[in-house]
Amino acid sequence: MTPARILYAGTPDFAVPALSALIASAHEVVAVYTQPDRPAGRGRRLEPSPVKRRALAAGLPVLQPASLKDPGAQAELAAWEADLLVVAAYGLILPQVVLDTPRRGCVNIHASLLPRWRGAAPVQRALLAGDTETGVSIMRMEAGLDTGPVYRFAPVAIAAEDTTGSLTARLAALGAETLLAALPGVLDGSTSPQPQDDAAATYARKLTKEEAAIDWTLPAVVTARAVRALDPWPVAQTRLGDDVLRIWSAQALAAAETAAAEAGRVLAAGPAGIDVGTGAGVLRITELQAPGKRRMSAHDFLNARRMDGVLLG
């Protein structure tokens, strides 16, 4: 395979393994695109994206246009004379003129088995829905939202304990591996991407902070999935009087261990956790965080506060 000139576009941690894999490959990464630095932390200082940090460490040129709809930004991209643009969670819309610029087009590393979970939050929505399998898709990009044909799929089982953080990390590594496996056929044209079944598509809308609030009238199994899906952001939470507790880890108890209970009422609190009634079943909270405190086990939390009989929410 003849080494290719590759442009790379990505922003968060998910996009770093694939960039690292391309840097280590025989291909030439000519430049890296990432979103502009954003304010972060209590001081709201501008922070570079994880992809920018990795690119600079490798001595690569980094470009951070606010938009690729600007003719000047489009001309700058074309000047790199790339064979391929690889995209992974970049976060900016690529106009058709950009998609048409590289000789072999643009491919995207998407964190789901398309057409399931097109959109911005495929990992979170898969966990919220209770999916038992997800994966990555190497897709040829077109104007629609994750609608392009797929060169290669790589499935992975979702573990019972997976959070968005842990599953995203596994998918990022799998995405890098799958990209390298797909590139020869993409670059020489020997692989024909397979069209998606639009009728089977589902949409993974972006998470909002409002979704963090636990609805105790929902079944315990649904809330347990939400706790995992909302970790590391925005983190599931519930009210305890005037305070807001962040719930980092919880599990739905088996039906044989539970009895009918008022939604949101703490039924038991001890070394194993804090058992809370829900709309169906009992949720056991095992790790949580009080305002101004570190995250801690339910056992440690209970050393400083009694919870028996308390109503949450």
C-alpha positions in Angstrom: 0.0 0.0 0.0 1.4 3.4 -1.0 1.6 5.7 2.0 -1.2 8.4 1.9 -1.3 12.1 2.8 -3.9 12.2 5.6 -5.7 15.1 7.2 -7.1 14.3 10.7 -10.1 16.0 12.4 -11.1 15.3 15.9 -11.5 16.9 19.3 -12.1 14.8 22.5 -10.3 11.8 24.1 -12.2 9.4 21.9 -10.3 10.8 18.8 -6.8 10.4 20.3 -6.1 6.7 19.8 -6.9 6.8 16.1 -4.6 9.9 15.6 -1.8 8.1 17.5 -2.3 5.0 15.3 -2.0 7.1 12.1 1.1 8.8 13.4 2.7 5.4 14.1 1.7 4.1 10.7 3.4 4.4 7.3 1.0 7.2 6.3 1.8 10.9 6.6 -0.5 12.9 8.8 0.0 16.3 7.2 -2.1 18.4 9.6 -4.7 18.1 12.3 -8.0 19.9 12.7 -9.6 20.4 16.1 -12.1 22.7 17.7 -10.9 26.0 19.1 -9.6 26.0 22.7 -12.5 26.2 25.2 -12.7 27.7 28.8 -12.4 25.0 31.4 -12.1 24.6 35.1 -12.9 27.0 37.9 -10.6 29.6 36.4 -12.3 29.3 33.0 -8.8 29.3 31.3 -8.6 28.4 27.7 -7.7 24.7 27.4 -6.6 22.8 24.2 -8.5 19.7 23.2 -7.0 16.3 23.8 -6.4 15.9 20.1 -4.5 19.2 19.9 -2.3 18.2 22.8 -1.5 14.9 21.0 -0.9 16.6 17.7 1.5 19.2 19.2 3.4 16.5 21.0 4.0 14.8 17.7 5.1 18.1 16.1 2.1 18.3 13.7 0.5 21.4 12.3 -2.8 22.2 14.2 -5.6 24.2 12.7 -8.7 25.4 14.7 -11.2 27.2 12.5 -14.4 28.1 14.1 -16.2 26.9 11.0 -15.4 25.1 7.8 -18.1 27.0 5.9 -15.7 29.9 5.4 -14.2 30.0 1.9 -10.8 30.9 3.4 -10.8 27.8 5.7 -11.9 25.7 2.7 -9.0 27.0 0.6 -6.5 26.3 3.4 -7.8 22.8 3.8 -7.5 22.2 0.0 -3.9 23.5 0.1 -2.8 20.4 2.0 -3.5 18.2 -1.1 -4.6 15.3 1.1 -5.6 11.9 -0.2 -8.0 11.4 2.7 -9.6 13.2 5.6 -10.2 11.0 8.7 -12.8 12.4 11.2 -13.5 11.2 14.7 -15.8 13.3 16.9 -14.7 16.5 15.4 -17.8 18.4 16.3 -18.0 20.8 13.3 -20.1 20.3 10.2 -18.2 19.5 7.0 -19.8 21.2 4.0 -20.0 19.3 0.7 -17.1 21.3 -0.7 -14.9 20.0 2.1 -16.2 16.4 1.7 -15.3 16.6 -2.0 -11.8 18.0 -1.5 -9.5 15.0 -0.5 -8.8 12.7 -3.4 -10.3 9.6 -1.7 -13.0 11.6 0.2 -13.6 11.6 3.9 -14.2 8.8 6.4 -15.6 8.9 9.9 -15.0 6.7 12.9 -18.5 6.5 14.5 -19.1 4.9 17.9 -22.0 2.7 17.1 -23.1 0.0 14.6 -24.8 2.2 12.1 -27.6 2.8 11.3 -28.3 2.4 15.0 -27.5 5.6 17.0 -26.7 8.2 14.4 -25.9 11.5 16.1 -23.8 13.1 18.8 -24.2 10.7 21.8 -24.2 7.1 20.5 -22.5 5.6 23.5 -24.8 7.3 26.1 -27.9 6.4 24.1 -26.9 2.7 23.8 -26.4 2.5 27.5 -29.7 4.3 28.3 -31.6 1.9 25.9 -30.1 -1.2 27.6 -28.3 -2.4 24.4 -26.2 -5.4 24.9 -23.9 -4.7 21.9 -22.4 -1.7 20.2 -19.3 -1.1 18.2 -17.6 1.2 15.7 -18.3 1.9 12.1 -15.8 3.2 9.5 -18.1 5.3 7.3 -17.7 7.3 4.1 -19.0 10.7 4.9 -21.7 12.4 3.0 -23.9 15.5 3.7 -26.5 13.7 5.9 -26.0 13.0 9.6 -24.1 9.8 9.8 -25.9 8.5 6.7 -23.0 7.5 4.6 -22.2 3.9 3.5 -20.0 1.8 5.8 -16.6 0.3 4.9 -16.2 -1.8 8.0 -18.0 -2.7 11.3 -16.4 -3.9 14.5 -18.9 -5.1 17.2 -18.2 -5.2 21.0 -20.3 -6.5 23.9 -21.6 -3.9 26.4 -20.6 -5.1 29.9 -23.0 -4.9 32.8 -20.7 -2.5 34.6 -19.9 -0.3 31.6 -20.2 3.4 32.0 -20.0 6.0 29.2 -16.4 6.6 30.2 -15.3 3.0 30.2 -17.2 2.0 27.0 -16.0 5.1 25.1 -12.4 4.2 26.0 -12.8 0.7 24.6 -14.5 2.0 21.5 -11.8 4.5 20.9 -9.1 1.8 20.9 -11.3 -0.4 18.7 -11.9 2.5 16.3 -8.2 3.0 15.8 -7.6 -0.6 15.1 -10.6 -0.8 12.7 -9.5 2.3 10.9 -6.1 0.9 10.1 -7.7 -2.4 8.9 -10.0 -0.5 6.6 -7.6 2.1 5.1 -6.0 -0.1 2.4 -9.3 -0.9 0.8 -10.5 2.7 1.2 -7.3 4.2 -0.3 -7.0 1.9 -3.3 -10.8 1.7 -4.0 -10.9 -2.1 -3.6 -13.5 -1.9 -0.8 -17.0 -0.9 -1.7 -18.9 0.6 1.3 -22.3 -0.9 2.1 -25.3 1.4 2.2 -27.1 1.8 5.5 -30.7 0.7 6.0 -32.4 4.1 6.7 -35.5 2.4 7.9 -33.6 0.9 10.8 -31.9 4.2 11.9 -32.2 5.5 15.4 -31.1 9.0 16.6 -28.7 9.6 19.4 -29.4 13.2 20.5 -26.9 15.0 22.6 -27.2 14.7 26.4 -28.4 17.6 28.4 -27.9 18.6 32.1 -31.6 18.3 32.6 -31.4 14.5 32.0 -29.2 14.2 35.1 -32.1 14.5 37.5 -33.3 11.0 38.6 -37.0 10.3 38.2 -37.7 7.9 41.0 -41.0 6.8 39.5 -39.1 5.0 36.7 -38.1 1.3 37.2 -34.9 0.6 39.0 -33.3 -1.1 36.0 -33.9 2.1 33.9 -32.3 4.3 36.6 -29.3 2.0 37.0 -28.7 2.3 33.2 -29.0 6.1 33.5 -26.4 6.2 36.3 -23.9 4.4 34.1 -24.8 6.4 30.9 -24.4 9.8 32.7 -20.9 8.9 34.0 -18.6 11.0 33.6 -21.1 13.8 32.4 -23.4 15.2 33.5 -23.6 12.6 36.4 -27.0 11.4 37.7 -28.3 13.4 40.7 -31.1 13.7 43.1 -32.2 16.1 45.8 -31.8 15.5 49.5 -33.5 18.4 51.2 -31.8 21.5 50.0 -28.7 19.5 48.8 -28.1 17.8 45.5 -26.4 14.4 45.7 -24.5 13.1 42.6 -25.0 9.4 42.1 -21.9 7.7 40.6 -22.7 4.1 41.0 -25.9 2.1 41.6 -27.5 -1.2 40.8 -31.1 -2.5 40.5 -31.7 -5.3 43.0 -33.2 -8.6 41.9 -37.0 -8.8 42.3 -36.6 -11.5 45.0 -34.7 -9.0 47.2 -37.2 -6.2 47.0 -40.7 -5.3 48.0 -43.2 -2.6 46.9 -42.0 0.8 48.2 -42.7 4.5 47.8 -40.7 6.0 44.9 -37.7 7.9 46.2 -38.0 6.6 49.8 -34.8 5.2 51.4 -35.7 1.7 52.6 -32.4 0.6 54.1 -28.9 2.1 54.5 -25.9 0.1 55.5 -22.5 -1.2 54.5 -23.8 -2.6 51.2 -25.4 0.7 50.1 -28.5 2.9 50.2 -31.6 1.1 49.0 -34.2 3.4 47.4 -37.7 2.6 46.3 -38.6 3.3 42.6 -41.5 2.9 40.3 -40.6 -0.7 39.9 -38.1 -2.4 42.2 -35.3 -1.1 44.4 -32.1 0.8 43.4 -29.1 0.4 45.6 -26.7 3.4 45.6 -23.1 2.3 46.2 -21.2 5.5 45.4 -22.2 9.1 45.7 -21.0 12.6 46.2 -22.4 15.4 48.5 -22.0 19.1 47.6 -18.4 20.2 48.2 -17.2 16.7 49.0 -15.3 14.0 47.1 -17.1 11.1 45.6 -17.2 8.2 48.1 -18.7 4.9 48.9 -22.2 4.8 50.4 -20.6 3.2 53.5 -18.3 6.2 54.0 -21.2 8.6 53.3 -23.3 7.0 56.0 -20.6 7.4 58.6 -21.6 11.1 58.6 -25.3 11.0 57.9 -28.3 8.9 58.6 -30.5 8.1 55.6 -33.1 5.6 56.8 -36.6 6.7 55.8 -35.4 9.8 54.0 -37.3 10.8 50.8 -35.1 11.7 47.8 -36.0 13.8 44.8 
